[in-house]
Amino acid sequence: MSYFIRGQFEFERPRRYKYWLIPLYSVFMFFQLFKNTPANITVAGVMVILGIAIGVTQGRLAVIKPTLNNDGQERVMIRGGWHYLIGWAAILVIQIGVTIVLAHHQMDWHELRSVTNDSMLEELLPFKRIHEGGWWVLWALSASASLSYTLTLMQRSPAFRTTISRHRHEQRAHRR
């Protein structure tokens, strides 16, 4: 847990898989698992609105530090800080609350700790999320928060957009 928290206060180079592939996969999983009923549409709408609010807030408050790569091109480093941790905690609380309310599930302290640890692992190792099925409500929240975070960072920084949008063939051409 301390590694996850400490990591939010260090600058990291944005990776395409974390900022594009994982959010798009979350959207895909939401549509795969979603059952179209009036009640589900309402719940999905609420989850999307909450996710967007959290993601935009995290994106607006993240620290973007411009850097130059080896070829002299402008790139960025990102630091989430306390704002990212608070948004992540809000998402975790919402997920647990929705699980308890909608699934009529009793959760003990051991299970709560397990869910929290799993969420931290998914944040540290985003590819872990790919292999899990999950529930469409949680995918709606995750997809909307992560996509709005990425889009907010892109809107704030053209260099961020460039950093996560580079195509592999462009990277090879720059290395030559």
C-alpha positions as CSV (number, residue, x, y, z in Angstrom):
1,M,0.0,0.0,0.0
2,S,2.8,2.4,0.8
3,Y,4.4,1.8,-2.6
4,F,1.1,2.7,-4.3
5,I,0.7,5.9,-2.3
6,R,4.3,6.9,-2.6
7,G,4.1,6.3,-6.4
8,Q,1.4,9.0,-6.7
9,F,4.0,11.6,-5.6
10,E,6.6,10.7,-8.2
11,F,6.6,11.7,-11.8
12,E,6.0,8.9,-14.3
13,R,6.2,8.8,-18.1
14,P,2.7,8.2,-19.5
15,R,2.3,4.9,-21.3
16,R,-0.2,4.3,-24.0
17,Y,-1.5,1.1,-22.5
18,K,-2.4,2.8,-19.2
19,Y,-4.0,5.9,-20.8
20,W,-5.7,4.4,-23.9
21,L,-5.8,0.6,-24.0
22,I,-7.0,0.0,-20.5
23,P,-9.8,2.6,-20.6
24,L,-11.0,1.4,-24.0
25,Y,-10.9,-2.1,-22.8
26,S,-13.1,-1.0,-19.8
27,V,-15.6,0.5,-22.2
28,F,-15.6,-2.7,-24.2
29,M,-16.2,-4.8,-21.1
30,F,-19.0,-2.5,-20.0
31,F,-20.9,-3.0,-23.3
32,Q,-20.2,-6.7,-23.2
33,L,-21.7,-7.2,-19.7
34,F,-24.4,-4.4,-19.7
35,K,-28.1,-5.6,-19.7
36,N,-30.3,-3.0,-21.2
37,T,-33.1,-2.3,-18.7
38,P,-34.6,1.0,-17.5
39,A,-33.1,0.5,-14.0
40,N,-29.7,-0.5,-15.4
41,I,-29.7,2.6,-17.7
42,T,-30.3,4.8,-14.7
43,V,-27.5,3.1,-12.6
44,A,-25.1,3.3,-15.6
45,G,-25.9,7.0,-16.1
46,V,-25.1,7.7,-12.4
47,M,-21.9,5.7,-12.6
48,V,-20.8,7.5,-15.8
49,I,-21.5,10.9,-14.3
50,L,-19.6,10.1,-11.1
51,G,-16.7,8.6,-13.1
52,I,-16.5,11.6,-15.3
53,A,-16.5,14.0,-12.3
54,I,-13.7,12.1,-10.6
55,G,-11.6,11.6,-13.8
56,V,-11.9,15.3,-14.8
57,T,-11.0,16.4,-11.3
58,Q,-8.0,14.1,-11.2
59,G,-6.9,15.3,-14.7
60,R,-7.3,19.0,-13.9
61,L,-5.3,18.7,-10.7
62,A,-2.5,16.3,-11.9
63,V,0.9,17.9,-12.3
64,I,2.2,17.8,-15.8
65,K,6.0,18.4,-16.2
66,P,7.4,19.0,-19.7
67,T,10.6,17.1,-20.6
68,L,12.6,16.4,-23.7
69,N,13.3,12.9,-25.0
70,N,16.6,11.8,-26.5
71,D,15.6,13.2,-29.9
72,G,14.8,16.7,-28.5
73,Q,11.0,16.2,-28.8
74,E,8.8,17.6,-26.1
75,R,7.2,14.9,-23.8
76,V,5.7,15.0,-20.4
77,M,5.9,13.4,-17.0
78,I,2.7,13.1,-14.9
79,R,2.2,13.1,-11.1
80,G,-1.2,12.4,-9.6
81,G,-0.6,13.4,-6.0
82,W,-3.2,13.7,-3.3
83,H,-5.9,14.5,-5.8
84,Y,-5.4,11.3,-7.6
85,L,-5.4,9.3,-4.4
86,I,-8.6,11.0,-3.2
87,G,-10.3,10.2,-6.5
88,W,-9.1,6.7,-6.4
89,A,-10.5,6.3,-2.9
90,A,-13.8,7.8,-4.0
91,I,-14.0,5.2,-6.8
92,L,-13.2,2.4,-4.3
93,V,-15.9,3.6,-1.9
94,I,-18.4,3.9,-4.7
95,Q,-17.6,0.4,-5.9
96,I,-18.0,-1.1,-2.5
97,G,-21.2,0.9,-1.8
98,V,-22.7,-0.2,-5.1
99,T,-21.7,-3.8,-4.5
100,I,-23.3,-3.7,-1.0
101,V,-26.5,-1.9,-2.1
102,L,-27.2,-3.4,-5.5
103,A,-26.0,-6.9,-4.9
104,H,-27.4,-7.1,-1.4
105,H,-24.0,-8.3,-0.2
106,Q,-22.7,-8.4,3.3
107,M,-19.0,-7.4,3.4
108,D,-16.7,-8.2,6.3
109,W,-13.4,-6.5,7.1
110,H,-11.3,-9.3,5.5
111,E,-13.2,-9.0,2.2
112,L,-13.0,-5.1,2.4
113,R,-9.2,-5.4,2.8
114,S,-9.0,-7.8,-0.1
115,V,-11.1,-5.6,-2.4
116,T,-8.9,-2.6,-1.5
117,N,-5.7,-4.6,-2.2
118,D,-7.1,-5.8,-5.5
119,S,-7.9,-2.2,-6.5
120,M,-4.4,-1.0,-5.6
121,L,-2.9,-3.9,-7.6
122,E,-5.0,-3.0,-10.6
123,E,-3.8,0.6,-10.4
124,L,-0.1,-0.5,-10.1
125,L,-0.5,-3.2,-12.7
126,P,-3.2,-2.1,-15.1
127,F,-2.9,-5.2,-17.2
128,K,-4.3,-7.2,-14.3
129,R,-7.7,-5.6,-14.9
130,I,-7.8,-7.0,-18.5
131,H,-8.1,-10.6,-17.2
132,E,-11.0,-10.0,-14.9
133,G,-14.6,-10.2,-15.9
134,G,-16.3,-8.1,-13.3
135,W,-19.6,-6.5,-13.1
136,W,-20.9,-3.9,-15.7
137,V,-21.5,-1.3,-13.0
138,L,-17.9,-1.3,-12.0
139,W,-16.7,-1.3,-15.6
140,A,-18.9,1.8,-16.3
141,L,-17.3,3.7,-13.3
142,S,-13.8,2.6,-14.3
143,A,-14.2,3.3,-18.0
144,S,-15.7,6.8,-17.5
145,A,-13.2,7.8,-14.8
146,S,-10.1,6.6,-16.7
147,L,-11.3,7.9,-20.1
148,S,-12.2,11.4,-18.7
149,Y,-8.8,11.5,-16.9
150,T,-7.0,10.7,-20.2
151,L,-9.1,13.2,-22.2
152,T,-8.6,15.9,-19.6
153,L,-4.8,15.5,-19.6
154,M,-4.9,15.5,-23.5
155,Q,-6.9,18.7,-23.4
156,R,-4.5,20.3,-21.0
157,S,-1.2,19.3,-22.7
158,P,-0.5,18.8,-26.4
159,A,2.8,17.1,-25.3
160,F,0.8,14.6,-23.3
161,R,-1.3,13.8,-26.3
162,T,1.9,13.3,-28.4
163,T,3.5,11.2,-25.7
164,I,0.6,8.7,-25.6
165,S,-0.2,8.9,-29.3
166,R,3.1,8.0,-30.9
167,H,2.8,5.0,-33.2
168,R,5.4,2.2,-33.1
169,H,6.6,2.9,-36.6
170,E,7.3,6.5,-35.6
171,Q,9.3,5.3,-32.6
172,R,11.4,3.1,-34.8
173,A,12.0,5.9,-37.3
174,H,13.2,8.2,-34.4
175,R,15.7,5.5,-33.2
176,R,17.4,5.2,-36.5
